[in-house]
Amino acid sequence: MLRAIIEMYNGGPVGLETLAAALGEESVTLEDLCEPYLMQMGFLTRTPRGRCATRLAYEHLGLKAPEAAAPEDNGQQSLF
């Protein structure tokens, strides 16, 4: 999921349905099983525009993060 967000969608944002279709998975599976873990680990943020990979996700995969990569937020969602 992380690699898809980074490689297919330049780190995001990408909508859940779009991501699920690209991965051949049900959106419910991604939302209920994958997303909470990735957010808790600080690898993924969820914004009104879609899911975004954080700098930590790039580092975890051994990739160079672009300047616009979402910062880590310790799994917290932004109110704004």
PDB file of N, CA, C and O in Angstrom, chain B, residues numbered from 101:
ATOM      1  N   MET B 101       0.828  -1.185   0.000  1.00  0.00           N
ATOM      2  CA  MET B 101       0.000   0.000   0.000  1.00  0.00           C
ATOM      3  C   MET B 101       0.875   1.253   0.000  1.00  0.00           C
ATOM      4  O   MET B 101       0.640   2.174  -0.782  1.00  0.00           O
ATOM      5  N   LEU B 102       1.883   1.290   0.874  1.00  0.00           N
ATOM      6  CA  LEU B 102       2.773   2.454   0.916  1.00  0.00           C
ATOM      7  C   LEU B 102       3.502   2.644  -0.404  1.00  0.00           C
ATOM      8  O   LEU B 102       3.554   3.748  -0.947  1.00  0.00           O
ATOM      9  N   ARG B 103       4.065   1.554  -0.914  1.00  0.00           N
ATOM     10  CA  ARG B 103       4.818   1.641  -2.163  1.00  0.00           C
ATOM     11  C   ARG B 103       3.915   2.116  -3.304  1.00  0.00           C
ATOM     12  O   ARG B 103       4.354   2.885  -4.159  1.00  0.00           O
ATOM     13  N   ALA B 104       2.668   1.666  -3.321  1.00  0.00           N
ATOM     14  CA  ALA B 104       1.729   2.101  -4.356  1.00  0.00           C
ATOM     15  C   ALA B 104       1.456   3.598  -4.246  1.00  0.00           C
ATOM     16  O   ALA B 104       1.447   4.303  -5.255  1.00  0.00           O
ATOM     17  N   ILE B 105       1.237   4.084  -3.036  1.00  0.00           N
ATOM     18  CA  ILE B 105       0.987   5.516  -2.848  1.00  0.00           C
ATOM     19  C   ILE B 105       2.186   6.322  -3.326  1.00  0.00           C
ATOM     20  O   ILE B 105       2.029   7.349  -3.986  1.00  0.00           O
ATOM     21  N   ILE B 106       3.382   5.854  -2.991  1.00  0.00           N
ATOM     22  CA  ILE B 106       4.596   6.583  -3.353  1.00  0.00           C
ATOM     23  C   ILE B 106       4.892   6.475  -4.842  1.00  0.00           C
ATOM     24  O   ILE B 106       5.124   7.488  -5.500  1.00  0.00           O
ATOM     25  N   GLU B 107       4.888   5.261  -5.380  1.00  0.00           N
ATOM     26  CA  GLU B 107       5.315   5.064  -6.765  1.00  0.00           C
ATOM     27  C   GLU B 107       4.230   5.389  -7.791  1.00  0.00           C
ATOM     28  O   GLU B 107       4.537   5.922  -8.858  1.00  0.00           O
ATOM     29  N   MET B 108       2.989   5.084  -7.492  1.00  0.00           N
ATOM     30  CA  MET B 108       1.918   5.308  -8.464  1.00  0.00           C
ATOM     31  C   MET B 108       1.291   6.694  -8.349  1.00  0.00           C
ATOM     32  O   MET B 108       0.783   7.231  -9.333  1.00  0.00           O
ATOM     33  N   TYR B 109       1.328   7.271  -7.149  1.00  0.00           N
ATOM     34  CA  TYR B 109       0.635   8.539  -6.912  1.00  0.00           C
ATOM     35  C   TYR B 109       1.548   9.603  -6.313  1.00  0.00           C
ATOM     36  O   TYR B 109       1.074  10.558  -5.697  1.00  0.00           O
ATOM     37  N   ASN B 110       2.847   9.440  -6.493  1.00  0.00           N
ATOM     38  CA  ASN B 110       3.832  10.431  -6.041  1.00  0.00           C
ATOM     39  C   ASN B 110       3.675  10.807  -4.572  1.00  0.00           C
ATOM     40  O   ASN B 110       3.881  11.963  -4.200  1.00  0.00           O
ATOM     41  N   GLY B 111       3.315   9.846  -3.747  1.00  0.00           N
ATOM     42  CA  GLY B 111       3.190  10.096  -2.313  1.00  0.00           C
ATOM     43  C   GLY B 111       1.821  10.542  -1.867  1.00  0.00           C
ATOM     44  O   GLY B 111       1.572  10.668  -0.668  1.00  0.00           O
ATOM     45  N   GLY B 112       0.927  10.785  -2.806  1.00  0.00           N
ATOM     46  CA  GLY B 112      -0.436  11.190  -2.484  1.00  0.00           C
ATOM     47  C   GLY B 112      -0.622  12.685  -2.607  1.00  0.00           C
ATOM     48  O   GLY B 112       0.320  13.408  -2.931  1.00  0.00           O
ATOM     49  N   PRO B 113      -1.818  13.148  -2.354  1.00  0.00           N
ATOM     50  CA  PRO B 113      -2.946  12.405  -1.820  1.00  0.00           C
ATOM     51  C   PRO B 113      -3.622  11.530  -2.880  1.00  0.00           C
ATOM     52  O   PRO B 113      -3.650  11.856  -4.067  1.00  0.00           O
ATOM     53  N   VAL B 114      -4.152  10.431  -2.413  1.00  0.00           N
ATOM     54  CA  VAL B 114      -4.894   9.503  -3.269  1.00  0.00           C
ATOM     55  C   VAL B 114      -6.108   9.010  -2.496  1.00  0.00           C
ATOM     56  O   VAL B 114      -6.018   8.689  -1.311  1.00  0.00           O
ATOM     57  N   GLY B 115      -7.239   8.955  -3.181  1.00  0.00           N
ATOM     58  CA  GLY B 115      -8.471   8.496  -2.554  1.00  0.00           C
ATOM     59  C   GLY B 115      -8.453   7.000  -2.281  1.00  0.00           C
ATOM     60  O   GLY B 115      -7.770   6.236  -2.963  1.00  0.00           O
ATOM     61  N   LEU B 116      -9.199   6.605  -1.292  1.00  0.00           N
ATOM     62  CA  LEU B 116      -9.236   5.206  -0.876  1.00  0.00           C
ATOM     63  C   LEU B 116      -9.747   4.296  -1.991  1.00  0.00           C
ATOM     64  O   LEU B 116      -9.173   3.231  -2.221  1.00  0.00           O
ATOM     65  N   GLU B 117     -10.799   4.686  -2.677  1.00  0.00           N
ATOM     66  CA  GLU B 117     -11.354   3.859  -3.755  1.00  0.00           C
ATOM     67  C   GLU B 117     -10.360   3.707  -4.901  1.00  0.00           C
ATOM     68  O   GLU B 117     -10.228   2.622  -5.468  1.00  0.00           O
ATOM     69  N   THR B 118      -9.671   4.771  -5.241  1.00  0.00           N
ATOM     70  CA  THR B 118      -8.662   4.723  -6.299  1.00  0.00           C
ATOM     71  C   THR B 118      -7.530   3.799  -5.907  1.00  0.00           C
ATOM     72  O   THR B 118      -7.082   2.983  -6.713  1.00  0.00           O
ATOM     73  N   LEU B 119      -7.068   3.921  -4.687  1.00  0.00           N
ATOM     74  CA  LEU B 119      -5.985   3.076  -4.190  1.00  0.00           C
ATOM     75  C   LEU B 119      -6.406   1.608  -4.154  1.00  0.00           C
ATOM     76  O   LEU B 119      -5.638   0.729  -4.544  1.00  0.00           O
ATOM     77  N   ALA B 120      -7.615   1.347  -3.691  1.00  0.00           N
ATOM     78  CA  ALA B 120      -8.117  -0.028  -3.631  1.00  0.00           C
ATOM     79  C   ALA B 120      -8.186  -0.643  -5.028  1.00  0.00           C
ATOM     80  O   ALA B 120      -7.809  -1.800  -5.213  1.00  0.00           O
ATOM     81  N   ALA B 121      -8.661   0.116  -6.004  1.00  0.00           N
ATOM     82  CA  ALA B 121      -8.738  -0.391  -7.374  1.00  0.00           C
ATOM     83  C   ALA B 121      -7.351  -0.691  -7.926  1.00  0.00           C
ATOM     84  O   ALA B 121      -7.154  -1.704  -8.598  1.00  0.00           O
ATOM     85  N   ALA B 122      -6.392   0.181  -7.646  1.00  0.00           N
ATOM     86  CA  ALA B 122      -5.023  -0.017  -8.131  1.00  0.00           C
ATOM     87  C   ALA B 122      -4.382  -1.256  -7.518  1.00  0.00           C
ATOM     88  O   ALA B 122      -3.573  -1.922  -8.165  1.00  0.00           O
ATOM     89  N   LEU B 123      -4.735  -1.566  -6.287  1.00  0.00           N
ATOM     90  CA  LEU B 123      -4.149  -2.707  -5.584  1.00  0.00           C
ATOM     91  C   LEU B 123      -4.958  -3.991  -5.743  1.00  0.00           C
ATOM     92  O   LEU B 123      -4.496  -5.069  -5.369  1.00  0.00           O
ATOM     93  N   GLY B 124      -6.167  -3.877  -6.298  1.00  0.00           N
ATOM     94  CA  GLY B 124      -7.020  -5.047  -6.432  1.00  0.00           C
ATOM     95  C   GLY B 124      -7.545  -5.542  -5.104  1.00  0.00           C
ATOM     96  O   GLY B 124      -7.754  -6.741  -4.919  1.00  0.00           O
ATOM     97  N   GLU B 125      -7.758  -4.625  -4.181  1.00  0.00           N
ATOM     98  CA  GLU B 125      -8.271  -4.948  -2.844  1.00  0.00           C
ATOM     99  C   GLU B 125      -9.589  -4.216  -2.621  1.00  0.00           C
ATOM    100  O   GLU B 125      -9.905  -3.250  -3.316  1.00  0.00           O
ATOM    101  N   GLU B 126     -10.337  -4.685  -1.656  1.00  0.00           N
ATOM    102  CA  GLU B 126     -11.555  -3.988  -1.253  1.00  0.00           C
ATOM    103  C   GLU B 126     -11.162  -2.764  -0.427  1.00  0.00           C
ATOM    104  O   GLU B 126     -10.236  -2.830   0.381  1.00  0.00           O
ATOM    105  N   SER B 127     -11.862  -1.652  -0.628  1.00  0.00           N
ATOM    106  CA  SER B 127     -11.550  -0.439   0.129  1.00  0.00           C
ATOM    107  C   SER B 127     -11.743  -0.662   1.627  1.00  0.00           C
ATOM    108  O   SER B 127     -11.010  -0.093   2.435  1.00  0.00           O
ATOM    109  N   VAL B 128     -12.716  -1.477   2.002  1.00  0.00           N
ATOM    110  CA  VAL B 128     -12.967  -1.769   3.420  1.00  0.00           C
ATOM    111  C   VAL B 128     -11.762  -2.469   4.038  1.00  0.00           C
ATOM    112  O   VAL B 128     -11.405  -2.196   5.184  1.00  0.00           O
ATOM    113  N   THR B 129     -11.138  -3.368   3.288  1.00  0.00           N
ATOM    114  CA  THR B 129      -9.952  -4.071   3.784  1.00  0.00           C
ATOM    115  C   THR B 129      -8.834  -3.083   4.063  1.00  0.00           C
ATOM    116  O   THR B 129      -8.201  -3.136   5.118  1.00  0.00           O
ATOM    117  N   LEU B 130      -8.591  -2.182   3.119  1.00  0.00           N
ATOM    118  CA  LEU B 130      -7.529  -1.190   3.310  1.00  0.00           C
ATOM    119  C   LEU B 130      -7.838  -0.283   4.488  1.00  0.00           C
ATOM    120  O   LEU B 130      -6.967   0.004   5.308  1.00  0.00           O
ATOM    121  N   GLU B 131      -9.086   0.167   4.567  1.00  0.00           N
ATOM    122  CA  GLU B 131      -9.472   1.110   5.616  1.00  0.00           C
ATOM    123  C   GLU B 131      -9.470   0.475   7.006  1.00  0.00           C
ATOM    124  O   GLU B 131      -9.075   1.117   7.979  1.00  0.00           O
ATOM    125  N   ASP B 132      -9.904  -0.770   7.102  1.00  0.00           N
ATOM    126  CA  ASP B 132     -10.037  -1.411   8.412  1.00  0.00           C
ATOM    127  C   ASP B 132      -8.783  -2.138   8.881  1.00  0.00           C
ATOM    128  O   ASP B 132      -8.514  -2.188  10.081  1.00  0.00           O
ATOM    129  N   LEU B 133      -8.012  -2.701   7.954  1.00  0.00           N
ATOM    130  CA  LEU B 133      -6.861  -3.509   8.350  1.00  0.00           C
ATOM    131  C   LEU B 133      -5.517  -2.821   8.133  1.00  0.00           C
ATOM    132  O   LEU B 133      -4.666  -2.827   9.023  1.00  0.00           O
ATOM    133  N   CYS B 134      -5.323  -2.239   6.977  1.00  0.00           N
ATOM    134  CA  CYS B 134      -4.008  -1.679   6.640  1.00  0.00           C
ATOM    135  C   CYS B 134      -3.806  -0.264   7.180  1.00  0.00           C
ATOM    136  O   CYS B 134      -2.793   0.039   7.810  1.00  0.00           O
ATOM    137  N   GLU B 135      -4.785   0.585   6.921  1.00  0.00           N
ATOM    138  CA  GLU B 135      -4.646   2.003   7.251  1.00  0.00           C
ATOM    139  C   GLU B 135      -4.372   2.284   8.733  1.00  0.00           C
ATOM    140  O   GLU B 135      -3.474   3.073   9.028  1.00  0.00           O
ATOM    141  N   PRO B 136      -5.097   1.682   9.673  1.00  0.00           N
ATOM    142  CA  PRO B 136      -4.824   1.987  11.088  1.00  0.00           C
ATOM    143  C   PRO B 136      -3.385   1.669  11.498  1.00  0.00           C
ATOM    144  O   PRO B 136      -2.758   2.434  12.229  1.00  0.00           O
ATOM    145  N   TYR B 137      -2.875   0.543  11.026  1.00  0.00           N
ATOM    146  CA  TYR B 137      -1.501   0.153  11.348  1.00  0.00           C
ATOM    147  C   TYR B 137      -0.505   1.154  10.761  1.00  0.00           C
ATOM    148  O   TYR B 137       0.412   1.596  11.453  1.00  0.00           O
ATOM    149  N   LEU B 138      -0.681   1.508   9.499  1.00  0.00           N
ATOM    150  CA  LEU B 138       0.246   2.441   8.852  1.00  0.00           C
ATOM    151  C   LEU B 138       0.188   3.825   9.494  1.00  0.00           C
ATOM    152  O   LEU B 138       1.208   4.505   9.596  1.00  0.00           O
ATOM    153  N   MET B 139      -0.989   4.239   9.921  1.00  0.00           N
ATOM    154  CA  MET B 139      -1.115   5.532  10.598  1.00  0.00           C
ATOM    155  C   MET B 139      -0.466   5.483  11.976  1.00  0.00           C
ATOM    156  O   MET B 139       0.206   6.432  12.380  1.00  0.00           O
ATOM    157  N   GLN B 140      -0.661   4.391  12.694  1.00  0.00           N
ATOM    158  CA  GLN B 140      -0.064   4.249  14.024  1.00  0.00           C
ATOM    159  C   GLN B 140       1.462   4.262  13.940  1.00  0.00           C
ATOM    160  O   GLN B 140       2.129   4.815  14.814  1.00  0.00           O
ATOM    161  N   MET B 141       2.009   3.658  12.897  1.00  0.00           N
ATOM    162  CA  MET B 141       3.458   3.614  12.702  1.00  0.00           C
ATOM    163  C   MET B 141       4.015   4.951  12.207  1.00  0.00           C
ATOM    164  O   MET B 141       5.231   5.142  12.178  1.00  0.00           O
ATOM    165  N   GLY B 142       3.132   5.875  11.817  1.00  0.00           N
ATOM    166  CA  GLY B 142       3.572   7.178  11.326  1.00  0.00           C
ATOM    167  C   GLY B 142       3.939   7.179   9.858  1.00  0.00           C
ATOM    168  O   GLY B 142       4.619   8.094   9.392  1.00  0.00           O
ATOM    169  N   PHE B 143       3.495   6.159   9.110  1.00  0.00           N
ATOM    170  CA  PHE B 143       3.825   6.046   7.690  1.00  0.00           C
ATOM    171  C   PHE B 143       2.779   6.681   6.781  1.00  0.00           C
ATOM    172  O   PHE B 143       3.054   6.925   5.607  1.00  0.00           O
ATOM    173  N   LEU B 144       1.591   6.950   7.300  1.00  0.00           N
ATOM    174  CA  LEU B 144       0.471   7.389   6.475  1.00  0.00           C
ATOM    175  C   LEU B 144      -0.330   8.449   7.205  1.00  0.00           C
ATOM    176  O   LEU B 144      -0.546   8.359   8.413  1.00  0.00           O
ATOM    177  N   THR B 145      -0.765   9.451   6.465  1.00  0.00           N
ATOM    178  CA  THR B 145      -1.703  10.435   7.006  1.00  0.00           C
ATOM    179  C   THR B 145      -2.951  10.408   6.141  1.00  0.00           C
ATOM    180  O   THR B 145      -2.905  10.052   4.964  1.00  0.00           O
ATOM    181  N   ARG B 146      -4.060  10.790   6.744  1.00  0.00           N
ATOM    182  CA  ARG B 146      -5.333  10.839   6.026  1.00  0.00           C
ATOM    183  C   ARG B 146      -5.790  12.288   6.016  1.00  0.00           C
ATOM    184  O   ARG B 146      -5.955  12.907   7.067  1.00  0.00           O
ATOM    185  N   THR B 147      -5.991  12.815   4.834  1.00  0.00           N
ATOM    186  CA  THR B 147      -6.418  14.198   4.677  1.00  0.00           C
ATOM    187  C   THR B 147      -7.765  14.216   3.966  1.00  0.00           C
ATOM    188  O   THR B 147      -8.202  13.182   3.461  1.00  0.00           O
ATOM    189  N   PRO B 148      -8.433  15.363   3.916  1.00  0.00           N
ATOM    190  CA  PRO B 148      -9.692  15.432   3.163  1.00  0.00           C
ATOM    191  C   PRO B 148      -9.515  15.076   1.677  1.00  0.00           C
ATOM    192  O   PRO B 148     -10.464  14.629   1.032  1.00  0.00           O
ATOM    193  N   ARG B 149      -8.324  15.270   1.142  1.00  0.00           N
ATOM    194  CA  ARG B 149      -8.064  14.975  -0.274  1.00  0.00           C
ATOM    195  C   ARG B 149      -7.632  13.537  -0.509  1.00  0.00           C
ATOM    196  O   ARG B 149      -7.623  13.082  -1.654  1.00  0.00           O
ATOM    197  N   GLY B 150      -7.272  12.803   0.550  1.00  0.00           N
ATOM    198  CA  GLY B 150      -6.855  11.418   0.380  1.00  0.00           C
ATOM    199  C   GLY B 150      -5.717  11.039   1.303  1.00  0.00           C
ATOM    200  O   GLY B 150      -5.344  11.792   2.203  1.00  0.00           O
ATOM    201  N   ARG B 151      -5.167   9.845   1.060  1.00  0.00           N
ATOM    202  CA  ARG B 151      -4.079   9.319   1.883  1.00  0.00           C
ATOM    203  C   ARG B 151      -2.744   9.805   1.340  1.00  0.00           C
ATOM    204  O   ARG B 151      -2.550   9.885   0.127  1.00  0.00           O
ATOM    205  N   CYS B 152      -1.812  10.133   2.256  1.00  0.00           N
ATOM    206  CA  CYS B 152      -0.482  10.612   1.880  1.00  0.00           C
ATOM    207  C   CYS B 152       0.581   9.842   2.654  1.00  0.00           C
ATOM    208  O   CYS B 152       0.424   9.558   3.842  1.00  0.00           O
ATOM    209  N   ALA B 153       1.657   9.512   1.964  1.00  0.00           N
ATOM    210  CA  ALA B 153       2.804   8.881   2.617  1.00  0.00           C
ATOM    211  C   ALA B 153       3.606   9.957   3.343  1.00  0.00           C
ATOM    212  O   ALA B 153       3.736  11.075   2.845  1.00  0.00           O
ATOM    213  N   THR B 154       4.141   9.629   4.507  1.00  0.00           N
ATOM    214  CA  THR B 154       4.957  10.569   5.275  1.00  0.00           C
ATOM    215  C   THR B 154       6.436  10.387   4.928  1.00  0.00           C
ATOM    216  O   THR B 154       6.814   9.436   4.243  1.00  0.00           O
ATOM    217  N   ARG B 155       7.250  11.297   5.406  1.00  0.00           N
ATOM    218  CA  ARG B 155       8.703  11.170   5.231  1.00  0.00           C
ATOM    219  C   ARG B 155       9.194   9.851   5.832  1.00  0.00           C
ATOM    220  O   ARG B 155      10.071   9.193   5.273  1.00  0.00           O
ATOM    221  N   LEU B 156       8.631   9.479   6.954  1.00  0.00           N
ATOM    222  CA  LEU B 156       9.007   8.231   7.616  1.00  0.00           C
ATOM    223  C   LEU B 156       8.728   7.018   6.721  1.00  0.00           C
ATOM    224  O   LEU B 156       9.490   6.051   6.738  1.00  0.00           O
ATOM    225  N   ALA B 157       7.659   7.060   5.954  1.00  0.00           N
ATOM    226  CA  ALA B 157       7.343   5.970   5.021  1.00  0.00           C
ATOM    227  C   ALA B 157       8.423   5.856   3.952  1.00  0.00           C
ATOM    228  O   ALA B 157       8.862   4.756   3.617  1.00  0.00           O
ATOM    229  N   TYR B 158       8.846   6.999   3.419  1.00  0.00           N
ATOM    230  CA  TYR B 158       9.918   6.994   2.415  1.00  0.00           C
ATOM    231  C   TYR B 158      11.194   6.408   3.015  1.00  0.00           C
ATOM    232  O   TYR B 158      11.854   5.572   2.397  1.00  0.00           O
ATOM    233  N   GLU B 159      11.531   6.851   4.215  1.00  0.00           N
ATOM    234  CA  GLU B 159      12.742   6.350   4.875  1.00  0.00           C
ATOM    235  C   GLU B 159      12.644   4.846   5.122  1.00  0.00           C
ATOM    236  O   GLU B 159      13.615   4.117   4.920  1.00  0.00           O
ATOM    237  N   HIS B 160      11.484   4.388   5.554  1.00  0.00           N
ATOM    238  CA  HIS B 160      11.275   2.962   5.822  1.00  0.00           C
ATOM    239  C   HIS B 160      11.502   2.119   4.562  1.00  0.00           C
ATOM    240  O   HIS B 160      12.031   1.010   4.636  1.00  0.00           O
ATOM    241  N   LEU B 161      11.101   2.650   3.418  1.00  0.00           N
ATOM    242  CA  LEU B 161      11.260   1.938   2.151  1.00  0.00           C
ATOM    243  C   LEU B 161      12.605   2.215   1.486  1.00  0.00           C
ATOM    244  O   LEU B 161      12.884   1.699   0.403  1.00  0.00           O
ATOM    245  N   GLY B 162      13.441   3.031   2.135  1.00  0.00           N
ATOM    246  CA  GLY B 162      14.757   3.336   1.584  1.00  0.00           C
ATOM    247  C   GLY B 162      14.708   4.271   0.396  1.00  0.00           C
ATOM    248  O   GLY B 162      15.572   4.221  -0.480  1.00  0.00           O
ATOM    249  N   LEU B 163      13.688   5.132   0.365  1.00  0.00           N
ATOM    250  CA  LEU B 163      13.513   6.074  -0.740  1.00  0.00           C
ATOM    251  C   LEU B 163      13.746   7.496  -0.260  1.00  0.00           C
ATOM    252  O   LEU B 163      13.562   7.807   0.917  1.00  0.00           O
ATOM    253  N   LYS B 164      14.151   8.348  -1.177  1.00  0.00           N
ATOM    254  CA  LYS B 164      14.344   9.761  -0.849  1.00  0.00           C
ATOM    255  C   LYS B 164      12.986  10.458  -0.887  1.00  0.00           C
ATOM    256  O   LYS B 164      12.263  10.383  -1.881  1.00  0.00           O
ATOM    257  N   ALA B 165      12.657  11.125   0.193  1.00  0.00           N
ATOM    258  CA  ALA B 165      11.371  11.820   0.281  1.00  0.00           C
ATOM    259  C   ALA B 165      11.437  13.144  -0.465  1.00  0.00           C
ATOM    260  O   ALA B 165      12.430  13.864  -0.355  1.00  0.00           O
ATOM    261  N   PRO B 166      10.392  13.477  -1.224  1.00  0.00           N
ATOM    262  CA  PRO B 166      10.346  14.794  -1.861  1.00  0.00           C
ATOM    263  C   PRO B 166      10.105  15.869  -0.809  1.00  0.00           C
ATOM    264  O   PRO B 166       9.668  15.577   0.304  1.00  0.00           O
ATOM    265  N   GLU B 167      10.386  17.082  -1.165  1.00  0.00           N
ATOM    266  CA  GLU B 167      10.188  18.199  -0.228  1.00  0.00           C
ATOM    267  C   GLU B 167       8.736  18.294   0.234  1.00  0.00           C
ATOM    268  O   GLU B 167       8.472  18.713   1.361  1.00  0.00           O
ATOM    269  N   ALA B 168       7.797  17.909  -0.623  1.00  0.00           N
ATOM    270  CA  ALA B 168       6.374  18.050  -0.306  1.00  0.00           C
ATOM    271  C   ALA B 168       5.804  16.866   0.463  1.00  0.00           C
ATOM    272  O   ALA B 168       4.597  16.825   0.702  1.00  0.00           O
ATOM    273  N   ALA B 169       6.629  15.905   0.858  1.00  0.00           N
ATOM    274  CA  ALA B 169       6.115  14.734   1.587  1.00  0.00           C
ATOM    275  C   ALA B 169       5.478  15.173   2.894  1.00  0.00           C
ATOM    276  O   ALA B 169       5.963  16.088   3.560  1.00  0.00           O
ATOM    277  N   ALA B 170       4.391  14.513   3.252  1.00  0.00           N
ATOM    278  CA  ALA B 170       3.688  14.849   4.494  1.00  0.00           C
ATOM    279  C   ALA B 170       4.586  14.562   5.689  1.00  0.00           C
ATOM    280  O   ALA B 170       5.236  13.517   5.731  1.00  0.00           O
ATOM    281  N   PRO B 171       4.635  15.462   6.657  1.00  0.00           N
ATOM    282  CA  PRO B 171       5.425  15.202   7.865  1.00  0.00           C
ATOM    283  C   PRO B 171       4.766  14.122   8.707  1.00  0.00           C
ATOM    284  O   PRO B 171       3.581  13.830   8.551  1.00  0.00           O
ATOM    285  N   GLU B 172       5.550  13.534   9.602  1.00  0.00           N
ATOM    286  CA  GLU B 172       4.986  12.548  10.515  1.00  0.00           C
ATOM    287  C   GLU B 172       4.056  13.265  11.482  1.00  0.00           C
ATOM    288  O   GLU B 172       4.303  14.410  11.862  1.00  0.00           O
ATOM    289  N   ASP B 173       3.005  12.596  11.870  1.00  0.00           N
ATOM    290  CA  ASP B 173       2.083  13.223  12.814  1.00  0.00           C
ATOM    291  C   ASP B 173       1.701  12.287  13.944  1.00  0.00           C
ATOM    292  O   ASP B 173       0.720  12.526  14.649  1.00  0.00           O
ATOM    293  N   ASN B 174       2.475  11.215  14.122  1.00  0.00           N
ATOM    294  CA  ASN B 174       2.235  10.255  15.201  1.00  0.00           C
ATOM    295  C   ASN B 174       0.826   9.680  15.176  1.00  0.00           C
ATOM    296  O   ASN B 174       0.249   9.384  16.223  1.00  0.00           O
ATOM    297  N   GLY B 175       0.270   9.522  13.968  1.00  0.00           N
ATOM    298  CA  GLY B 175      -1.041   8.906  13.833  1.00  0.00           C
ATOM    299  C   GLY B 175      -2.209   9.829  14.102  1.00  0.00           C
ATOM    300  O   GLY B 175      -3.357   9.386  14.063  1.00  0.00           O
ATOM    301  N   GLN B 176      -1.957  11.087  14.369  1.00  0.00           N
ATOM    302  CA  GLN B 176      -3.028  12.023  14.641  1.00  0.00           C
ATOM    303  C   GLN B 176      -3.543  12.610  13.339  1.00  0.00           C
ATOM    304  O   GLN B 176      -2.767  12.900  12.428  1.00  0.00           O
ATOM    305  N   GLN B 177      -4.846  12.782  13.256  1.00  0.00           N
ATOM    306  CA  GLN B 177      -5.435  13.410  12.090  1.00  0.00           C
ATOM    307  C   GLN B 177      -5.498  14.910  12.326  1.00  0.00           C
ATOM    308  O   GLN B 177      -5.749  15.372  13.439  1.00  0.00           O
ATOM    309  N   SER B 178      -5.270  15.650  11.271  1.00  0.00           N
ATOM    310  CA  SER B 178      -5.340  17.096  11.359  1.00  0.00           C
ATOM    311  C   SER B 178      -6.801  17.544  11.386  1.00  0.00           C
ATOM    312  O   SER B 178      -7.651  16.960  10.714  1.00  0.00           O
ATOM    313  N   LEU B 179      -7.079  18.564  12.155  1.00  0.00           N
ATOM    314  CA  LEU B 179      -8.421  19.125  12.178  1.00  0.00           C
ATOM    315  C   LEU B 179      -8.620  20.126  11.057  1.00  0.00           C
ATOM    316  O   LEU B 179      -9.753  20.494  10.745  1.00  0.00           O
ATOM    317  N   PHE B 180      -7.529  20.571  10.447  1.00  0.00           N
ATOM    318  CA  PHE B 180      -7.614  21.585   9.399  1.00  0.00           C
ATOM    319  C   PHE B 180      -6.935  21.131   8.149  1.00  0.00           C
ATOM    320  O   PHE B 180      -6.909  21.862   7.160  1.00  0.00           O
TER     321      PHE B 180
END
